[in-house]
């Protein structure tokens, strides 16, 4: 399922997300999650359109430590990190425009 988005793991999370320059949106997902499969192409589209935003995906089944640390209780959950801190948390699949509207204030 993870097409153009880079995967992060428990081991790489700090370097890839927390220590990254600029905002990073993390897509917490699992292979068995139907809504995750719906939102994934939307995230790929946004990733391709926005140079200032990095979007990565984290498989919660394989990386339970990070999912638990950020209290990801349902998926898909997308968490926007800026300067190593949570700037915005969005839970559930939604259309592209709504997702962008949710993220925009935190990216501004």
C-alpha positions in Angstrom: 0.0 0.0 0.0 2.8 2.5 0.7 3.4 3.8 -2.7 5.2 7.1 -3.0 5.3 8.0 0.7 8.4 7.1 2.7 8.0 4.6 5.5 9.2 5.4 9.0 9.6 2.9 11.9 10.1 3.0 15.6 13.8 3.0 14.9 13.9 5.9 12.4 11.1 8.0 13.8 13.3 10.4 15.7 15.6 11.1 12.8 13.0 11.2 10.1 10.3 13.1 11.9 11.3 14.7 15.2 14.7 16.0 14.0 13.5 16.9 10.5 13.8 20.4 9.0 10.3 21.7 8.3 6.9 20.2 9.0 6.3 16.4 8.8 2.9 14.7 8.5 2.9 11.2 9.8 0.2 8.8 8.5 -0.5 6.1 11.1 -2.0 3.2 9.2 -2.3 -0.6 8.9 -2.7 -2.9 5.9 -6.1 -4.2 7.1 -7.6 -0.7 7.5 -10.1 0.2 4.7 -10.2 3.9 5.5 -6.4 4.0 5.5 -6.4 2.7 1.9 -8.9 5.5 1.0 -6.8 8.3 2.5 -3.4 7.1 1.3 -3.7 8.3 -2.3 -4.9 11.7 -1.0 -1.8 12.0 1.1 0.4 11.0 -1.9 -1.3 13.8 -3.9 -0.7 16.4 -1.2 2.9 15.2 -0.8 3.5 15.7 -4.5 2.0 19.2 -4.5 3.6 20.6 -1.4 7.4 21.0 -1.3 7.3 22.6 2.2 5.6 19.5 3.8 7.1 16.1 4.1 4.6 13.2 4.4 5.6 9.8 5.7 3.7 6.7 6.8 4.0 4.5 9.8 2.5 0.9 10.0 1.0 0.7 13.5 1.1 -3.1 13.5 4.9 -3.1 12.9 5.7 0.0 15.0 3.5 -0.3 18.1 5.9 1.7 20.3 5.6 4.9 18.4 1.8 4.5 17.9 1.4 4.0 21.6 3.7 6.9 22.5 1.5 9.3 20.5 -1.8 7.7 21.7 -2.9 6.5 18.3 -6.1 4.7 19.2 -7.8 4.6 15.9 -6.6 4.7 12.3 -6.1 6.4 10.1 -4.6 9.1 12.3 -2.4 11.8 10.8 -0.2 13.8 13.1 1.6 16.9 11.9 4.9 17.6 13.6 6.7 20.9 13.6 10.1 21.3 15.3 9.7 17.9 16.9 6.3 18.7 18.6 2.7 17.8 17.6 1.1 20.8 15.8 -2.1 19.0 14.7 -3.8 15.6 15.0 -6.4 14.5 12.5 -8.3 11.2 13.0 -10.2 9.5 10.2 -10.3 9.4 6.5 -11.6 12.6 4.8 -11.6 14.2 1.3 -8.5 16.1 0.2 -10.0 19.6 0.7 -11.2 18.9 4.2 -7.8 17.4 5.2 -6.0 20.4 3.8 -8.4 22.7 5.6 -7.6 20.9 8.9 -3.9 21.1 8.3 -3.6 24.7 6.9 -3.8 26.7 10.2 -1.0 24.5 11.7 1.1 24.9 8.6 0.7 28.7 8.4 
